[in-house]
Amino acid sequence: MNYIKGFRYQLYCAAREAGVRTCTIHIANIPANCLAYNAKLAPESRYKEETIQNLFTRYEEPNSSVRWDSPLIVFPWCDSLVSTQHDGGTGDQGMRGLAHKLQGLRVLGNDGEEQDTRPDPVQQARSPERPDLSAAVHAERIDSSQAAKGDHSWSRIADDIWTAITKGDLKPVHAAVKTATPTSTNFLHILEITTTAVLTSLLSALNDSQTRCGAVSFPCVLPNTGKACVFAINIPMGKTINVGVLQRLKRQYTTMHKQANAAGRGSSVTHEDEIAESFVKYVQGAI
């Protein structure tokens, strides 16, 4: 359980790569309630005391200020204290004080003020021979009010979740890890010969110009279509670019795309000129 937060980040990265919207739903509760619920479970389904205490210690609550936990929708075990927060919200202070609020929970009336549900001693003294029905009626009204509030709160949570997963921002895949999905059976062959052609053309341009740093433009004829292209790359000062470095980058690039091809995922970069341009960008980002 040391990797709870890391697992949330892994899910965020996977969703971003797949191009789907996500949201984080946090059900907040206090340790005392968790312990009580755990004690009611059957022995074979119950956490050991040591295990559940470790969960309390190691669990890190999600935070809306970090990208992998956002948008964050939080609701506690009590409907009347529902709290939702999204990117740029100010709900973190509410989260930190949530346990205190739950421990000090009192019944709230329709106007949000505390309601004293204790029986009126004066009323009891006036009618000692009759049962006092006012407290029961009052409690029933409060229960109905709380139920209505609960229904509204859950409806609001459902709306927030639906909005987050249907209308939220789609995070683009980072260019350095964007992969290609083949549409033809000879994709791997085109990938190999295209990257080799780009590498050879770049090395030839570097040898001819004797350029050690700065912008380098080089022509390249794509081997499959014969299309003539011109690419440019900027070499940082003090960076050594030789055949060994470029061969290593080529292996990394082609291996990444081969693995993505085997897994059946990636982007629409399938044409020869797109592969060449993508490889040049990859080399530029790696040097």
C-alpha positions in Angstrom: 0.0 0.0 0.0 3.0 2.3 -0.2 2.1 3.0 -3.8 -1.5 4.3 -3.5 -0.7 7.8 -4.8 1.6 6.3 -7.5 -1.2 4.0 -8.7 -3.4 7.1 -9.1 -0.7 8.7 -11.2 -0.3 5.5 -13.3 -4.1 5.5 -14.0 -3.8 9.2 -15.0 -1.0 8.5 -17.5 -2.9 5.5 -19.0 -6.1 7.5 -19.4 -4.1 10.4 -21.0 -2.5 8.0 -23.4 -5.8 6.4 -24.3 -7.4 9.8 -24.8 -10.2 9.4 -22.3 -11.5 11.7 -19.6 -11.2 10.8 -15.9 -12.1 12.2 -12.5 -11.0 11.2 -9.0 -13.8 10.3 -6.5 -12.8 10.4 -2.8 -15.1 9.0 -0.2 -14.0 10.7 3.0 -14.5 9.2 6.4 -13.0 9.3 9.9 -11.0 6.4 11.3 -13.5 5.6 14.0 -16.3 4.9 11.5 -13.9 2.8 9.4 -13.0 0.7 12.4 -16.6 0.3 13.4 -17.6 -0.8 9.9 -14.6 -3.2 9.7 -15.7 -4.8 13.0 -19.1 -5.6 11.6 -17.7 -7.6 8.6 -17.4 -11.3 8.6 -14.0 -12.5 10.0 -12.8 -13.7 6.6 -13.6 -10.3 5.0 -12.3 -8.2 7.9 -8.9 -6.3 7.9 -6.6 -7.1 10.7 -6.1 -4.4 13.2 -2.5 -3.9 12.2 -3.4 -3.7 8.5 -6.1 -1.2 8.8 -3.9 1.0 11.1 -1.2 0.9 8.4 -3.8 2.0 5.8 -4.7 5.0 8.0 -1.0 5.9 8.3 0.1 5.4 4.7 -3.0 6.7 2.8 -2.5 10.1 1.2 -5.7 11.9 0.4 -6.0 13.2 -3.2 -5.3 16.8 -3.8 -7.1 18.9 -6.5 -3.9 21.0 -7.1 -2.1 18.1 -8.7 -2.9 17.1 -12.2 -3.4 13.4 -11.6 -6.1 13.9 -8.9 -8.0 16.6 -10.9 -10.9 17.0 -11.3 -11.5 15.8 -7.7 -15.0 15.1 -6.4 -15.2 14.5 -2.6 -18.1 13.4 -0.5 -18.1 12.1 3.1 -20.2 9.4 4.6 -22.8 12.0 5.7 -24.9 13.6 2.9 -25.3 16.9 4.6 -21.6 17.6 4.4 -21.1 16.9 0.8 -18.2 18.8 -0.7 -17.2 19.0 -4.3 -14.1 20.5 -5.7 -12.6 20.9 -9.1 -9.4 22.3 -10.6 -8.7 25.7 -9.2 -11.1 25.2 -6.3 -10.6 26.1 -2.7 -11.8 22.8 -1.2 -8.5 21.7 0.3 -9.2 23.5 3.6 -12.6 21.9 3.8 -10.9 18.5 3.3 -8.4 19.1 6.1 -11.3 20.0 8.5 -13.6 17.3 7.3 -12.8 14.9 10.1 -13.4 17.6 12.7 -16.8 18.5 11.1 -17.9 14.9 11.1 -17.0 14.4 14.7 -18.9 17.5 15.7 -21.9 16.8 13.5 -25.3 18.1 14.7 -28.7 18.0 13.1 -29.3 21.0 10.7 -32.7 22.6 10.0 -34.0 23.9 6.8 -32.2 27.3 7.2 -28.9 25.6 8.0 -29.0 26.6 11.7 -28.6 24.1 14.5 -31.8 22.6 15.7 -32.3 21.6 19.3 -34.3 18.4 19.2 -34.4 17.8 22.9 -38.0 17.8 24.4 -39.2 21.1 25.9 -39.3 20.6 29.7 -42.0 23.3 30.1 -44.2 21.6 27.5 -43.8 18.3 29.4 -44.7 19.9 32.7 -47.9 21.3 31.2 -49.2 17.9 29.9 -47.7 15.2 32.1 -50.6 12.9 31.6 -50.4 12.9 27.8 -47.5 11.6 25.6 -45.6 14.5 23.9 -46.1 14.0 20.2 -44.4 17.3 19.2 -40.9 15.9 19.5 -41.8 12.9 17.3 -43.4 15.1 14.7 -40.5 17.5 14.8 -38.0 14.7 14.4 -40.0 13.3 11.5 -39.9 16.7 9.8 -36.2 16.9 10.3 -35.7 13.4 8.9 -37.7 14.3 5.8 -35.7 17.5 5.4 -32.4 15.6 5.7 -33.6 13.0 3.3 -34.4 15.7 0.7 -31.1 17.3 1.3 -29.4 13.9 0.8 -31.2 13.3 -2.5 -30.2 16.8 -3.7 -26.6 16.2 -2.7 -26.3 12.8 -4.4 -27.9 14.3 -7.5 -25.3 17.1 -7.5 -22.5 14.6 -7.1 -23.8 12.5 -10.0 -24.0 15.6 -12.2 -20.5 16.6 -11.3 -19.2 13.1 -12.1 -21.1 13.0 -15.4 -19.8 16.5 -16.4 -16.2 15.5 -15.6 -16.2 12.4 -17.7 -18.2 13.7 -20.6 -17.2 17.4 -20.9 -13.9 17.7 -19.0 -10.6 18.7 -20.7 -8.8 15.9 -22.6 -5.1 15.9 -21.8 -3.1 15.4 -25.0 -0.5 12.7 -25.1 3.1 14.0 -24.6 4.9 14.2 -28.0 7.9 12.2 -26.6 5.8 9.1 -25.9 3.3 9.4 -28.8 3.3 6.1 -30.7 2.2 5.1 -34.1 -0.6 2.6 -34.9 -0.1 0.8 -38.2 -2.7 0.7 -40.9 -0.7 -1.4 -43.2 0.9 -4.8 -42.9 4.4 -3.4 -43.8 4.4 -0.7 -41.2 7.4 -2.1 -39.3 9.4 -2.4 -42.5 8.6 1.2 -43.4 9.5 2.3 -39.9 12.9 0.7 -40.1 13.9 1.9 -43.5 12.6 5.4 -43.0 14.5 5.9 -39.7 17.6 4.5 -41.3 17.3 6.9 -44.2 16.9 9.9 -41.9 19.8 8.8 -39.7 22.1 8.3 -42.8 21.1 11.7 -44.2 21.7 13.5 -40.9 25.2 11.9 -40.4 26.1 12.9 -44.0 25.1 16.5 -43.4 27.0 16.6 -40.2 30.2 15.3 -41.8 29.9 17.6 -44.8 29.3 20.8 -42.8 31.6 20.0 -39.8 29.0 21.8 -37.7 29.5 21.2 -34.0 26.5 23.2 -32.7 23.6 25.3 -34.0 21.0 24.7 -36.7 21.6 22.0 -39.3 19.4 21.5 -42.3 19.6 18.3 -44.3 17.8 16.8 -47.3 16.4 13.2 -47.1 14.9 11.1 -49.8 12.3 8.8 -48.4 13.1 5.2 -49.5 9.6 3.9 -50.0 7.9 6.8 -51.9 11.0 8.6 -53.2 9.7 11.8 -51.8 12.3 14.5 -51.2 12.1 16.2 -47.8 14.2 18.7 -45.9 14.5 18.5 -42.2 16.3 20.7 -39.6 17.8 20.0 -36.2 19.4 22.2 -33.6 22.5 20.9 -31.9 23.1 22.3 -28.4 26.5 23.7 -27.6 28.8 21.2 -26.1 26.7 18.2 -27.3 28.5 15.5 -29.2 26.4 13.9 -32.0 28.0 10.9 -33.6 26.9 7.6 -35.2 26.8 5.8 -31.8 24.4 8.4 -30.3 22.1 8.4 -33.3 22.1 4.6 -33.6 21.0 4.4 -29.9 18.2 6.9 -30.4 17.0 5.1 -33.5 16.9 1.8 -31.5 14.9 3.5 -28.8 12.5 5.1 -31.2 11.8 1.9 -33.3 11.5 -0.3 -30.2 9.0 2.1 -28.7 6.8 1.9 -31.8 7.2 -1.8 -32.2 6.0 -2.4 -28.7 3.1 -0.1 -29.2 2.3 -1.9 -32.5 2.2 -5.2 -30.7 -0.1 -3.8 -28.0 -2.4 -2.3 -30.6 -2.3 1.2 -29.4 -0.9 4.6 -30.5 -1.6 7.5 -32.8 -2.4 8.0 -36.5 1.3 8.6 -37.5 1.5 5.9 -40.2 2.8 7.5 -43.4 6.4 7.5 -44.3 6.8 11.3 -44.2 5.1 11.5 -40.8 7.4 8.8 -39.4 10.4 10.7 -40.7 9.2 14.0 -39.2 8.3 12.3 -35.9 11.8 10.6 -35.7 13.5 14.0 -36.3 11.5 15.5 -33.5 12.4 12.6 -31.2 16.1 13.0 -31.9 15.8 16.8 -31.3 14.1 16.2 -28.0 16.7 13.6 -26.9 19.9 15.6 -27.5 
